Amino acid sequence: MHYKEFPPHPALRPYVACLWASASGGVARDGRPVSHRVLPDNCIDILWQDTGAPAFAVGMMTRAIHVASGQTVRTVAVRFRPGAAGLFLQPALPLHQLADRRTELDLLWGRSDADRLADGLWGGALDEGRRIALIERHLMARLAGLGGAAASPAGALVAAALHAIDGSGGALRIEALADGLGVSRQHLAAQFRARVGLTPKMYARICRFRRATGALAQAAAPDWAGLALDCGYFDQSHLIHDFQEFSGGAPESFLR
């Protein structure tokens, strides 16, 4: 499998985590389609593929998905920062409506805009870098069409909540966060869910899970109890529960 990330144009850095390109799929030795697992990462992506199928947005995920293809599929994509995707999709769209779903891009952009970009990406002999640049130009044009985006694309309240949760690695209690921001937990949850795509509690859980998977990648023989505490879990059983929910298996099977 080929996978490469590209840093965004400076004008897009407040909104875009990265752009990426991949080539994956084919047939394994046993004759079955090659598959790969995609884990929740607290991001929304738009993907364009060379299969002829429409481009699509993948909303915030709360569970792993397995992607299988019997032929090699080339993909170019943009990954938005949490809270920023709405600017480039439909600014009034509550992003929780996209959670755990893939939504065809023409439903979010309109068919003419979506088809025009897809034709430009796959209609000629462009290399990866030129495809990425074409996506960036389109995103910057959409941003300019908004008359300039606000400094905090997710809104001041949600931006502050994102900063606090990310800064704590997901260990911050949501009740304490809401109190610190001077709002009720219910109000914070409603605003966060609409502008980010998940509730603050789920977003924080996935932050902790991502910390744990990152730590596992560096550990030859992990101390599970110590790992749980280091990543903000109350105990090892909570770590195991999140791995089962978000990756589909126990931490040991994730390592394998």
C-alpha positions as MATLAB code, in Angstrom:
seq = 'MHYKEFPPHPALRPYVACLWASASGGVARDGRPVSHRVLPDNCIDILWQDTGAPAFAVGMMTRAIHVASGQTVRTVAVRFRPGAAGLFLQPALPLHQLADRRTELDLLWGRSDADRLADGLWGGALDEGRRIALIERHLMARLAGLGGAAASPAGALVAAALHAIDGSGGALRIEALADGLGVSRQHLAAQFRARVGLTPKMYARICRFRRATGALAQAAAPDWAGLALDCGYFDQSHLIHDFQEFSGGAPESFLR';
ca = [
       0.000    0.000    0.000;
       1.231    3.471   -0.886;
       0.305    6.403    1.369;
       1.762    9.918    1.458;
       0.723   13.084    3.269;
       1.188   16.630    1.958;
       1.205   19.772    4.134;
      -1.523   22.254    3.162;
      -1.011   25.600    1.488;
      -0.399   28.295    4.171;
      -3.815   29.838    3.486;
      -5.452   26.515    4.345;
      -3.469   25.643    7.479;
      -6.103   26.900    9.949;
      -8.627   24.529    8.373;
      -6.784   21.587    6.828;
      -4.682   19.045    8.727;
      -3.157   17.581    5.555;
      -3.845   16.391    2.058;
      -2.970   12.817    1.216;
      -2.655   10.340   -1.612;
      -2.721    6.560   -1.606;
      -2.828    3.487   -3.798;
      -4.292    0.403   -2.158;
      -6.134   -2.813   -2.930;
      -5.449   -5.826   -5.124;
      -5.667   -9.548   -4.533;
      -3.939  -11.357   -1.652;
      -2.160  -14.700   -1.989;
      -5.291  -16.524   -0.884;
      -7.266  -14.905   -3.703;
      -9.260  -12.563   -1.486;
      -9.344   -8.769   -1.950;
      -6.728   -6.885    0.027;
      -8.265   -4.927    2.894;
      -7.054   -2.375    5.394;
      -8.533   -1.066    8.625;
      -9.281    2.620    9.184;
      -9.534    3.756   12.817;
     -11.436    6.741   14.250;
      -9.202    9.819   14.138;
     -11.496   12.779   14.983;
     -11.275   14.139   11.439;
     -13.524   14.542    8.401;
     -12.048   13.718    4.991;
     -13.140   14.184    1.369;
     -11.877   11.450   -0.978;
     -11.564   11.398   -4.764;
     -10.836    8.001   -6.311;
     -10.011    6.820   -9.820;
     -12.811    4.226   -9.856;
     -15.304    6.438  -11.661;
     -17.519    6.576   -8.565;
     -18.487   10.000   -7.167;
     -16.214   11.670   -4.635;
     -17.436   11.410   -1.065;
     -16.994   12.841    2.410;
     -16.321   10.546    5.370;
     -17.762   11.972    8.565;
     -16.420   11.636   12.081;
     -16.038    7.944   12.931;
     -16.864    6.161   16.172;
     -15.799    2.691   15.045;
     -13.221    1.094   12.770;
     -14.079    0.314    9.167;
     -12.473   -2.248    6.867;
     -11.920   -1.201    3.266;
     -11.423   -3.974    0.711;
     -10.822   -3.813   -3.034;
      -9.832   -6.486   -5.522;
      -8.080   -3.917   -7.700;
      -5.662   -1.093   -6.980;
      -7.512    2.132   -6.240;
      -5.784    5.505   -6.371;
      -7.074    8.123   -3.943;
      -6.379   11.790   -3.323;
      -8.001   13.422   -0.319;
      -8.166   16.321    2.096;
      -8.328   15.863    5.866;
      -9.866   18.785    7.749;
      -9.011   19.947   11.218;
     -11.737   19.277   13.782;
     -14.473   21.884   13.497;
     -13.343   23.245   10.111;
     -14.993   20.918    7.588;
     -18.326   22.739    7.701;
     -16.817   25.770    5.996;
     -16.026   23.685    2.917;
     -19.124   21.494    2.854;
     -22.291   23.330    3.814;
     -21.742   25.985    6.497;
     -25.254   25.453    7.897;
     -25.052   21.649    7.895;
     -24.915   20.074   11.380;
     -21.865   17.837   11.030;
     -23.244   15.092   13.258;
     -25.456   14.206   10.290;
     -22.306   12.919    8.537;
     -21.012   10.840   11.464;
     -20.181    7.195   10.645;
     -21.343    7.746    7.073;
     -19.936    8.427    3.644;
     -21.886   11.097    1.779;
     -21.478   11.752   -1.943;
     -19.863   15.113   -2.515;
     -22.429   16.325   -5.039;
     -24.999   16.344   -2.216;
     -22.759   18.757   -0.298;
     -21.268   20.853   -3.105;
     -23.732   20.505   -5.946;
     -23.193   18.202   -8.904;
     -21.557   20.735  -11.225;
     -18.794   21.734   -8.787;
     -18.160   18.143   -7.700;
     -18.044   16.809  -11.271;
     -15.813   19.641  -12.499;
     -13.163   18.907   -9.892;
     -13.357   15.131  -10.393;
     -12.919   15.572  -14.154;
      -9.872   17.751  -13.559;
      -8.316   15.220  -11.192;
      -8.782   12.077  -13.267;
      -9.392   13.366  -16.786;
      -5.709   13.958  -17.573;
      -2.278   12.509  -16.857;
      -1.589   14.417  -13.643;
       0.854   13.204  -11.018;
       0.020   13.152   -7.293;
       1.493   16.578   -6.608;
      -0.570   18.253   -9.325;
      -3.740   16.556   -8.158;
      -3.091   17.772   -4.620;
      -2.446   21.306   -5.921;
      -5.701   21.231   -7.892;
      -7.658   20.285   -4.756;
      -5.943   23.082   -2.815;
      -6.872   25.660   -5.470;
     -10.483   24.526   -5.342;
     -10.586   24.729   -1.542;
      -9.058   28.209   -1.559;
     -11.639   29.328   -4.127;
     -14.433   28.026   -1.902;
     -12.904   29.820    1.068;
     -12.691   33.070   -0.891;
     -16.316   32.644   -1.891;
     -17.259   32.858    1.770;
     -15.817   36.367    1.880;
     -12.996   35.275    4.157;
     -13.388   32.794    6.999;
     -13.572   33.649   10.655;
     -10.442   33.261   12.738;
     -12.176   30.492   14.695;
     -14.003   28.409   12.075;
     -15.733   26.284   14.685;
     -17.009   29.297   16.654;
     -15.382   30.708   19.772;
     -17.037   28.332   22.245;
     -16.321   25.156   20.298;
     -12.817   26.328   19.394;
     -12.054   26.821   23.090;
     -13.467   23.378   23.916;
     -11.411   21.727   21.160;
      -8.252   23.442   22.389;
      -8.876   22.289   25.964;
      -9.733   18.684   25.072;
      -6.830   18.321   22.650;
      -4.465   19.933   25.138;
      -5.410   17.397   27.795;
      -5.150   14.455   25.410;
      -8.810   13.725   26.082;
      -8.354   13.426   29.848;
     -10.386   16.552   30.704;
     -13.785   15.893   32.275;
     -16.569   17.420   30.194;
     -18.442   18.716   33.267;
     -15.330   20.638   34.328;
     -14.829   21.891   30.768;
     -18.376   23.248   30.542;
     -18.049   24.917   33.949;
     -14.793   26.529   32.900;
     -16.380   27.876   29.724;
     -19.385   29.217   31.627;
     -22.037   27.149   29.836;
     -24.146   24.128   30.627;
     -22.933   20.714   29.599;
     -26.022   20.342   27.395;
     -25.362   23.607   25.532;
     -21.721   22.721   24.977;
     -22.651   19.252   23.725;
     -25.219   20.613   21.256;
     -22.838   23.222   19.811;
     -19.895   20.823   19.688;
     -21.905   18.040   18.044;
     -23.217   20.344   15.321;
     -19.897   22.039   14.537;
     -17.498   19.124   15.040;
     -19.600   16.030   14.400;
     -19.374   14.203   17.739;
     -20.257   14.985   21.335;
     -17.384   16.357   23.447;
     -17.340   13.133   25.471;
     -16.953   10.907   22.398;
     -14.357   13.258   20.910;
     -12.352   13.084   24.163;
     -12.585    9.278   24.243;
     -11.180    9.065   20.732;
      -8.381   11.477   21.737;
      -7.401    9.059   24.522;
      -7.642    6.098   22.160;
      -5.366    7.818   19.650;
      -2.847    8.543   22.425;
      -2.900    4.870   23.344;
      -2.446    3.606   19.773;
       0.419    6.053   19.305;
       2.086    4.833   22.495;
       1.634    1.195   21.466;
       3.439    1.867   18.221;
       6.511    2.783   20.276;
       6.293   -0.017   22.872;
       7.827   -3.434   22.298;
       6.361   -4.910   25.512;
       3.745   -2.492   26.879;
       2.786   -2.212   30.529;
      -0.989   -2.156   30.035;
      -1.872   -0.709   33.424;
       0.774    2.003   33.102;
      -0.279    2.737   29.532;
      -3.884    3.192   30.638;
      -2.929    5.720   33.317;
      -0.488    7.569   31.054;
      -3.198    7.979   28.383;
      -5.823    9.346   30.751;
      -7.842    6.195   31.461;
      -9.242    5.476   34.897;
      -7.912    1.924   34.739;
      -6.909   -0.859   32.365;
     -10.472   -2.102   31.875;
     -11.509    1.262   30.429;
      -8.577    1.077   27.998;
      -9.639   -2.409   26.891;
     -13.254   -1.283   26.474;
     -12.267    1.583   24.172;
     -10.022   -0.646   22.071;
     -12.864   -3.113   21.641;
     -15.254   -0.335   20.644;
     -12.977    1.717   18.399;
     -10.727   -0.937   16.831;
     -12.931   -4.022   17.021;
     -10.573   -6.020   19.259;
      -8.479   -6.062   22.423;
      -5.210   -4.094   22.639;
      -3.197   -7.312   22.181;
      -4.931   -8.074   18.897;
      -4.315   -4.484   17.788;
      -0.576   -5.054   18.291;
      -0.700   -8.226   16.185;
];
